[in-house]
Structures are given as C-alpha cells and as structure tokens.
C-alpha cells in the first residue's frame, strides 16, 4: 500500500479497481494494528513503519479531499482504520515512550490540529463520538501533559519537536466536544465519565489513573462558563503544581485539590497517601 517514497499505491481510493480495494484494505489493517495499544505494547518499534504510513496516508487523503470520505471511512475515521481519538492517543503514547516513530507522531499531532480546526460538514470525525471514548482520550491527554516535560524525546539520537500548547488544546477541545460544535453538556459528561469510571477505561491499569481522575473531578467542580475557551494544557500543569495538603493546609486551592484526590482515591487510600507524603 506504500511504495517507500511517499506514494500510496492503487491510485484514487474512490476508484474500485482490484489494486485500489486491496490497497485500502491493507491500509485499514495497518492503521488498526498501529493504534491498538496491546499490539503496540507487544511489538514496540517494530510498528514504527506504520506511523510513517499514517503520515503519508493522512497527507494523501487530505491533498485529494478524501479525509473522512463516507464511502471509504467508518465513523470517526480520518483515513481507513485511523479513528481520530485512537490516532491522538497513539501519537501521545509514542512520544511519551520516546519511540522510534516519535517524530512521525509529533508531525501527525500537528496535522491533526489543523484538521480539527477546519469547518466540517456532517462528516466531522468527532461528531457522535461515544462519551466513553472521549473520556478515555481525555485521561490519556492528562497523562501526556503531566509527563511530556519530563521526557527528552531524543529517540535514537533524533530530537523531536513537540506540538505546542495551542496544537494540543485544539485537539483536546475538538474531541471532548468544545469545538465544532461547542457542547458543554457533552464536555460535562466527558469529565464525569473520566472522573467516575477512569479506572475502568483509563490508559493505565486499575488503581493507577487516580491523578487524571482527580483533575476531572476538579473540572466538574468548576464553573462550566469557563470551559469553552479554556487552556487545558495550562490548567493541567497548574493543577499538578498545586502542593499536597500537608504543605499548605489553609490554601483554598490546596484544599480543593485535596478534596478532588479524596474523591478519586477513596477515603482510606487518600488518608494513607497523605500520611506517606507528610512523613
């Protein structure tokens, strides 16, 4: 499906020639495998060529006005097999892991920002995306922002230029329902699902998603009037920087964060965690 020189074989995917149908099917399978977290965890950098293929496919489909083409793509897909939320989560994970494909993942996120920013018709890839999938993405996004600054991203000696905050904010707002169109009811449902069900649908094992869940409790307890234009990357970093309760027990922000962690951790674990941090 890819000739190694930046060209998708088979010609225009709308043409139903045997070669085109085979090419589209092969592309779909490659993208489904690359964005499957279990496959990626098992195969690691052996999957790096799939990221290169994803870049070529997105650029090719965009050039020929085929992104989200309903006769080629399923709901929420940019190109066959590449759903918008799965693409974003895979790219963020590859960057955090310093994978061999990190440079391609960064390029894809920057492209995704432009795709999310355009005015869509009924084929908008985030339209009718299930709340649970939006919430899983939101948890992955928190994990990315919290940990991105701690990674040198020098995969195999190649420095990776990360997407900036504006890029990431645009992607976040689109997928959670705060852009094209803006729907704070959907966003509130995303926060609620991420906060309450995050251990079941989160990117880490059960019991290890409590920090992201605490953040979404934090958003749930804030005024929804400020959700539309919020700088979520800045808000996450500010939330992370708020100290634990033992360092400033009378600070209102510290008290609020402590309450959000209590909701996420449960009373017994929260008490134990505070005891550990204060000792």
N, C-alpha and C positions, 0 to 999 in steps of 0.2 A: 504493500500500500504506500510505501515511502521509498523513493529511489536513492536516498542518502545525499541528495543535492538540493533539498528544499522543495521538491515537487511531489504532489500527491498523484499517484498513478491512476489511470482509469478515466481521466477527463472529467467533464462536468457530472457531479453526482446525480443530477436530475435525469441524465440520460440513462436509460435502463439496459445498457449493454451488459453482457456477462462479466466483462472485466470490471465495469463500474460497480455492479452489485457485489462482486467479490471484494473489491477494494473497500466499499462502505462497510461490509460485514466484518472484514479484518480490522478496520479502524475502530468499529464499535467494541469488538472483543478486546483489543489492546487497551482502549481507554477504560473499559470496565475493570480490567485486571489492575491497571496502574492505580486507579482510585479506590481499590479495595484495600482497606487498612490491614487485613490479615495477609493478603498476598504481599503487600509492600513490606510488612514486618518480617515475612519469611524470606523474601528474595533480596531486599536491600538494594544496593547499587546495581544489581543485575537488571533492575527495572528502569535504570536511567535513560535508555534509549526511548522509552515510552514518553518521557517528558519532552524530549526533542520532537517526537512525533506530534505531541499535543500542541506545541508551539506552531509547527508547520500547518497542522490541520486548522487551528483557530485562525491563523493568518490567511490561509487559502479560502476558507469559508467566508471570512469577513470581506476579503477582496471581491468575491463573487456574489456578495449579498445572500449568502446561504445560511448564516447563523440562525439557529432555531427554526430552520425550514421545516414546516409541519409534516411534509411528505418524507423527510429524511430523519428527523429527530423525534424522540419521545418528549413528553412534557419535561420541562426544566433543563433540557439539554442544549448546549451551545453547538456542539457537533455530535455526531452519533456516539453514544456511550459516555459522553462527558457532561454530567449534570453540574449546574452552576455551584451548588453547595459542596459537592464532592470534590470539584476542581479546587475551590478555595481551601478546603481543609487539607487536601493532599499537598498542595503547594506550601502551606504554612508548616505542615509537619516535616516536609523535606528540608525546608530552610532551618528549622529548629534542630534537626538531626545533622546538619552540615553534610547533607547527602551529595553524591556526585552530580545530581541533577539540580542542585540548589539554584544555579544561575538561570536555568530554564524556568524553574518555579517562580523566581523573582520576576522574570520577564512576563510570565503568564499572569501574575497578580497585577502587574502594571497594565497589561492589556485588558484584564477583567474590569479594572476601574473605569476605563474608557467605555467598555461595553455596558457596564451598569449605569453610566452617566447619560447614555443616549435616550431619546424619547422612543419608547416601544409601542407597538400596537398590541393586539391580543396575544401575540406570541412571546411576550416578555418572559424570560426564563425563570423569573422568581414568582410569577403570578400563580396563585393557588398552591404554592409550595407548602406541604404539611407543617403544622406548628412544631411537631416533634423534630423534624429535620432542621427547621430554622433554629430550634433551641440547641440541638447538637452542634450546629455550626457556631452559635453564639458562645458556647462553652469552649470550643476549640479556639475561637478568636481571643477570648480572655487568656487562655494558656499561651497563645502566640505572643500577645503584647506583654504579658508578665515576664516572659523568658527571652524575648528577642534581643534585648540589650545585653544579655549575658553570654551571647554567642559571637565568636569572631567571624564566623561564616567564611573561613578560608579553606573551603573544601578542596582538597588535593592541591593546595597552593594557589587557588584562584579566588581572589576576593570577590564577594558577591555584594552588589549594590542593592540594598533593600528598598522595597516600596516605601514611600514616605507616609506620614500620618494621614494626609488628605486622600491618598490612594486607598488606604485601608479603611478609613471612615466611610468612603463612598461604597465600598464593597459591603461593609457591615450594614449600613443603613438600607441598602437595597435588599439584602437577603432577609433581614428581620422585619421588613415592612415599613420602613421610614423614608422610602423614596420610590416614586414612580409606581403606584401612588403612595402617598403617606397615609398610614392607617395605624394610629396609636393603639387601637383596640387589638390589632394583631400583635404589635410590639409588646403590649402588656401581657398577652397570652404567652409570648415567647419568654419573657422574663419569668413568669410564673412557672412555666414548664421546666425551664432551665434550673430554677431555684428548688422546686419541689421534687423533680424527677431526675435531676442531674446525675445521681449515682447510677441510674439505670441506663441513661442514654449518653452519658459523658464520654470523653475521649480516653479517660483513664479507667482503671479498674474500680469496682465499687469501693467506696470509702476514701478515694483519692481525688475526688472532684469538689471537695468542700470549699476550697478557696474561690473557685469560679461561682459556685452556688451562693456563697456569701455575697459576692458582688451583685448578683442578680436579685437577691433579697434587698440589697442596698438600692438598686434602681426601682424595685417595686415600691419601696417606702418613700421614694422621692416624688416630686410633683411631675405629672405627665406633661405639663405645659412645656417643659424644657427638653423633652425627648427629641423633638423634630430636628433641631439643628445641633444636637449635642456632639461634642468632640469626644467620641467614646474612647479613643486611644489615650487621650489626656486624662479622662476620668478614671480609667483603669489604673494608670500609673499613679495618680493621686490617691486612689483607694489603697493601692499596695504600699504607698509610703506612709499611710496613717499608722502610728505605732500601736502595739498591743496595749491593753487596758492598764497593765501594771506600770507603764511608763508615764501615763498622763491620765489618771483616773477621773479627773474633773473636766476634761476637754470634751465638749459635746460631740465632735466628730469621732473621737476615740470611743466614746460611749456607743454611738450609733454603729460603728464598725464592729464593736464587741457584741452588740445585740444581733447583728447580721450573722456573725460567726456562730453565735449560740444557736440560732435557728438552723444553720447549715450543719453543725456538728452534733447537735443534741446536747441536753443539759450535762449529762455525765462526762461525755468526751470533752466538751467545752471547758468544764471545770478542771479536768486533768490537763488539758493543753495549756490553760492559763497558769496552772501550778508549775508546769515544766518551764514555760517561758519566763516566769518570775523568779525561778530558783537560780 
